[in-house]
Amino acid sequence: MLATSAKKMSHQVLGQRGYLQYVRGNKKLGNEQKVAKIKEILSHIKRPEEKQQVIAVLGEAPIATALEMLTTFAEEPAVVEEAYSAIVRIAGKDIPGVSRDQRREVLQTVAEKSKNDGTKQRARKILRGLR
């Protein structure tokens, strides 16, 4: 795969971007499959720009592994706000294998730590609905 095997960094980046667009846009792939494909390529993704694309895919997959991965991305200063926004997007939904308390906990973290007022407000609104 060009995204992982290309000799030039620029070719890898282009391959990664194309692959991530494919994963995000493929309607035949379920959430579990999308997250599995992201995991396959994740160790090769270094730049914040591609990490933002990964976060966009994960933010459309309301499953436990996506929420876990987004929580990890929230620890990276370069993509923290994108991760927080994606967390809010999926934590407002019922996620199989994730308790209300777990959802409440991640949303509380976003409400406290996000520097984006819109993200904070959305997190707080969902939190009110979870109580």
C-alpha positions as protocol buffer text, in pm:
chain_id: "A"
residue {
  index: 1
  type: MET
  ca { x: 0 y: 0 z: 0 }
}
residue {
  index: 2
  type: LEU
  ca { x: 140 y: 339 z: -105 }
}
residue {
  index: 3
  type: ALA
  ca { x: 29 y: 492 z: 226 }
}
residue {
  index: 4
  type: THR
  ca { x: 276 y: 279 z: 418 }
}
residue {
  index: 5
  type: SER
  ca { x: 542 y: 159 z: 174 }
}
residue {
  index: 6
  type: ALA
  ca { x: 630 y: 462 z: -39 }
}
residue {
  index: 7
  type: LYS
  ca { x: 991 y: 578 z: -10 }
}
residue {
  index: 8
  type: LYS
  ca { x: 910 y: 949 z: -26 }
}
residue {
  index: 9
  type: MET
  ca { x: 719 y: 1106 z: 262 }
}
residue {
  index: 10
  type: SER
  ca { x: 509 y: 1311 z: 19 }
}
residue {
  index: 11
  type: HIS
  ca { x: 393 y: 993 z: -155 }
}
residue {
  index: 12
  type: GLN
  ca { x: 307 y: 833 z: 179 }
}
residue {
  index: 13
  type: VAL
  ca { x: 104 y: 1139 z: 278 }
}
residue {
  index: 14
  type: LEU
  ca { x: -87 y: 1136 z: -51 }
}
residue {
  index: 15
  type: GLY
  ca { x: -151 y: 763 z: -13 }
}
residue {
  index: 16
  type: GLN
  ca { x: -271 y: 810 z: 344 }
}
residue {
  index: 17
  type: ARG
  ca { x: -506 y: 1090 z: 249 }
}
residue {
  index: 18
  type: GLY
  ca { x: -654 y: 891 z: -36 }
}
residue {
  index: 19
  type: TYR
  ca { x: -696 y: 583 z: 181 }
}
residue {
  index: 20
  type: LEU
  ca { x: -864 y: 783 z: 459 }
}
residue {
  index: 21
  type: GLN
  ca { x: -1102 y: 945 z: 208 }
}
residue {
  index: 22
  type: TYR
  ca { x: -1186 y: 599 z: 75 }
}
residue {
  index: 23
  type: VAL
  ca { x: -1256 y: 464 z: 426 }
}
residue {
  index: 24
  type: ARG
  ca { x: -1466 y: 765 z: 522 }
}
residue {
  index: 25
  type: GLY
  ca { x: -1670 y: 767 z: 203 }
}
residue {
  index: 26
  type: ASN
  ca { x: -1727 y: 393 z: 161 }
}
residue {
  index: 27
  type: LYS
  ca { x: -2091 y: 331 z: 252 }
}
residue {
  index: 28
  type: LYS
  ca { x: -2043 y: -47 z: 235 }
}
residue {
  index: 29
  type: LEU
  ca { x: -1807 y: -46 z: 533 }
}
residue {
  index: 30
  type: GLY
  ca { x: -1963 y: -68 z: 878 }
}
residue {
  index: 31
  type: ASN
  ca { x: -1831 y: 128 z: 1175 }
}
residue {
  index: 32
  type: GLU
  ca { x: -1630 y: -169 z: 1303 }
}
residue {
  index: 33
  type: GLN
  ca { x: -1470 y: -219 z: 961 }
}
residue {
  index: 34
  type: LYS
  ca { x: -1384 y: 149 z: 928 }
}
residue {
  index: 35
  type: VAL
  ca { x: -1217 y: 156 z: 1269 }
}
residue {
  index: 36
  type: ALA
  ca { x: -1027 y: -166 z: 1186 }
}
residue {
  index: 37
  type: LYS
  ca { x: -896 y: -8 z: 864 }
}
residue {
  index: 38
  type: ILE
  ca { x: -790 y: 303 z: 1058 }
}
residue {
  index: 39
  type: LYS
  ca { x: -603 y: 85 z: 1309 }
}
residue {
  index: 40
  type: GLU
  ca { x: -414 y: -83 z: 1022 }
}
residue {
  index: 41
  type: ILE
  ca { x: -268 y: 245 z: 902 }
}
residue {
  index: 42
  type: LEU
  ca { x: -252 y: 444 z: 1227 }
}
residue {
  index: 43
  type: SER
  ca { x: 111 y: 368 z: 1315 }
}
residue {
  index: 44
  type: HIS
  ca { x: 219 y: 527 z: 985 }
}
residue {
  index: 45
  type: ILE
  ca { x: 30 y: 852 z: 1036 }
}
residue {
  index: 46
  type: LYS
  ca { x: 256 y: 1115 z: 1187 }
}
residue {
  index: 47
  type: ARG
  ca { x: 133 y: 1457 z: 1074 }
}
residue {
  index: 48
  type: PRO
  ca { x: -154 y: 1648 z: 1240 }
}
residue {
  index: 49
  type: GLU
  ca { x: -325 y: 1698 z: 902 }
}
residue {
  index: 50
  type: GLU
  ca { x: -374 y: 1325 z: 848 }
}
residue {
  index: 51
  type: LYS
  ca { x: -457 y: 1271 z: 1215 }
}
residue {
  index: 52
  type: GLN
  ca { x: -742 y: 1521 z: 1166 }
}
residue {
  index: 53
  type: GLN
  ca { x: -872 y: 1302 z: 882 }
}
residue {
  index: 54
  type: VAL
  ca { x: -851 y: 995 z: 1108 }
}
residue {
  index: 55
  type: ILE
  ca { x: -1046 y: 1183 z: 1375 }
}
residue {
  index: 56
  type: ALA
  ca { x: -1311 y: 1277 z: 1117 }
}
residue {
  index: 57
  type: VAL
  ca { x: -1362 y: 908 z: 1032 }
}
residue {
  index: 58
  type: LEU
  ca { x: -1373 y: 807 z: 1400 }
}
residue {
  index: 59
  type: GLY
  ca { x: -1619 y: 1088 z: 1474 }
}
residue {
  index: 60
  type: GLU
  ca { x: -1867 y: 922 z: 1239 }
}
residue {
  index: 61
  type: ALA
  ca { x: -1836 y: 578 z: 1401 }
}
residue {
  index: 62
  type: PRO
  ca { x: -2026 y: 561 z: 1730 }
}
residue {
  index: 63
  type: ILE
  ca { x: -1859 y: 248 z: 1869 }
}
residue {
  index: 64
  type: ALA
  ca { x: -1649 y: 186 z: 2179 }
}
residue {
  index: 65
  type: THR
  ca { x: -1314 y: 149 z: 2000 }
}
residue {
  index: 66
  type: ALA
  ca { x: -1362 y: 477 z: 1815 }
}
residue {
  index: 67
  type: LEU
  ca { x: -1436 y: 655 z: 2143 }
}
residue {
  index: 68
  type: GLU
  ca { x: -1124 y: 503 z: 2300 }
}
residue {
  index: 69
  type: MET
  ca { x: -909 y: 612 z: 2006 }
}
residue {
  index: 70
  type: LEU
  ca { x: -1054 y: 964 z: 2015 }
}
residue {
  index: 71
  type: THR
  ca { x: -975 y: 984 z: 2386 }
}
residue {
  index: 72
  type: THR
  ca { x: -613 y: 899 z: 2302 }
}
residue {
  index: 73
  type: PHE
  ca { x: -604 y: 1167 z: 2029 }
}
residue {
  index: 74
  type: ALA
  ca { x: -738 y: 1418 z: 2284 }
}
residue {
  index: 75
  type: GLU
  ca { x: -402 y: 1389 z: 2461 }
}
residue {
  index: 76
  type: GLU
  ca { x: -218 y: 1526 z: 2156 }
}
residue {
  index: 77
  type: PRO
  ca { x: -197 y: 1908 z: 2162 }
}
residue {
  index: 78
  type: ALA
  ca { x: -194 y: 1936 z: 1779 }
}
residue {
  index: 79
  type: VAL
  ca { x: -534 y: 1767 z: 1739 }
}
residue {
  index: 80
  type: VAL
  ca { x: -697 y: 1798 z: 2081 }
}
residue {
  index: 81
  type: GLU
  ca { x: -986 y: 2024 z: 1973 }
}
residue {
  index: 82
  type: GLU
  ca { x: -1071 y: 1808 z: 1672 }
}
residue {
  index: 83
  type: ALA
  ca { x: -1075 y: 1504 z: 1900 }
}
residue {
  index: 84
  type: TYR
  ca { x: -1298 y: 1681 z: 2153 }
}
residue {
  index: 85
  type: SER
  ca { x: -1543 y: 1779 z: 1880 }
}
residue {
  index: 86
  type: ALA
  ca { x: -1558 y: 1421 z: 1750 }
}
residue {
  index: 87
  type: ILE
  ca { x: -1603 y: 1287 z: 2104 }
}
residue {
  index: 88
  type: VAL
  ca { x: -1904 y: 1513 z: 2149 }
}
residue {
  index: 89
  type: ARG
  ca { x: -2042 y: 1397 z: 1814 }
}
residue {
  index: 90
  type: ILE
  ca { x: -2045 y: 1028 z: 1909 }
}
residue {
  index: 91
  type: ALA
  ca { x: -2077 y: 1038 z: 2290 }
}
residue {
  index: 92
  type: GLY
  ca { x: -2425 y: 1186 z: 2253 }
}
residue {
  index: 93
  type: LYS
  ca { x: -2543 y: 858 z: 2101 }
}
residue {
  index: 94
  type: ASP
  ca { x: -2594 y: 522 z: 2264 }
}
residue {
  index: 95
  type: ILE
  ca { x: -2272 y: 331 z: 2205 }
}
residue {
  index: 96
  type: PRO
  ca { x: -2278 y: -48 z: 2250 }
}
residue {
  index: 97
  type: GLY
  ca { x: -2034 y: -146 z: 2523 }
}
residue {
  index: 98
  type: VAL
  ca { x: -2004 y: 206 z: 2665 }
}
residue {
  index: 99
  type: SER
  ca { x: -2200 y: 291 z: 2977 }
}
residue {
  index: 100
  type: ARG
  ca { x: -2379 y: 620 z: 3040 }
}
residue {
  index: 101
  type: ASP
  ca { x: -2123 y: 688 z: 3313 }
}
residue {
  index: 102
  type: GLN
  ca { x: -1835 y: 641 z: 3069 }
}
residue {
  index: 103
  type: ARG
  ca { x: -2002 y: 872 z: 2818 }
}
residue {
  index: 104
  type: ARG
  ca { x: -2069 y: 1123 z: 3094 }
}
residue {
  index: 105
  type: GLU
  ca { x: -1704 y: 1108 z: 3201 }
}
residue {
  index: 106
  type: VAL
  ca { x: -1559 y: 1184 z: 2856 }
}
residue {
  index: 107
  type: LEU
  ca { x: -1815 y: 1459 z: 2796 }
}
residue {
  index: 108
  type: GLN
  ca { x: -1731 y: 1612 z: 3134 }
}
residue {
  index: 109
  type: THR
  ca { x: -1364 y: 1617 z: 3037 }
}
residue {
  index: 110
  type: VAL
  ca { x: -1449 y: 1792 z: 2709 }
}
residue {
  index: 111
  type: ALA
  ca { x: -1674 y: 2044 z: 2888 }
}
residue {
  index: 112
  type: GLU
  ca { x: -1393 y: 2127 z: 3131 }
}
residue {
  index: 113
  type: LYS
  ca { x: -1090 y: 2125 z: 2901 }
}
residue {
  index: 114
  type: SER
  ca { x: -1199 y: 2232 z: 2553 }
}
residue {
  index: 115
  type: LYS
  ca { x: -1094 y: 2580 z: 2446 }
}
residue {
  index: 116
  type: ASN
  ca { x: -1375 y: 2592 z: 2187 }
}
residue {
  index: 117
  type: ASP
  ca { x: -1693 y: 2745 z: 2330 }
}
residue {
  index: 118
  type: GLY
  ca { x: -1919 y: 2567 z: 2080 }
}
residue {
  index: 119
  type: THR
  ca { x: -1772 y: 2228 z: 2167 }
}
residue {
  index: 120
  type: LYS
  ca { x: -1804 y: 2302 z: 2540 }
}
residue {
  index: 121
  type: GLN
  ca { x: -2169 y: 2406 z: 2499 }
}
residue {
  index: 122
  type: ARG
  ca { x: -2257 y: 2093 z: 2297 }
}
residue {
  index: 123
  type: ALA
  ca { x: -2086 y: 1873 z: 2557 }
}
residue {
  index: 124
  type: ARG
  ca { x: -2277 y: 2043 z: 2840 }
}
residue {
  index: 125
  type: LYS
  ca { x: -2608 y: 2012 z: 2655 }
}
residue {
  index: 126
  type: ILE
  ca { x: -2557 y: 1638 z: 2603 }
}
residue {
  index: 127
  type: LEU
  ca { x: -2449 y: 1600 z: 2966 }
}
residue {
  index: 128
  type: ARG
  ca { x: -2777 y: 1757 z: 3080 }
}
residue {
  index: 129
  type: GLY
  ca { x: -2962 y: 1499 z: 2871 }
}
residue {
  index: 130
  type: LEU
  ca { x: -2762 y: 1210 z: 3020 }
}
residue {
  index: 131
  type: ARG
  ca { x: -2849 y: 1290 z: 3382 }
}
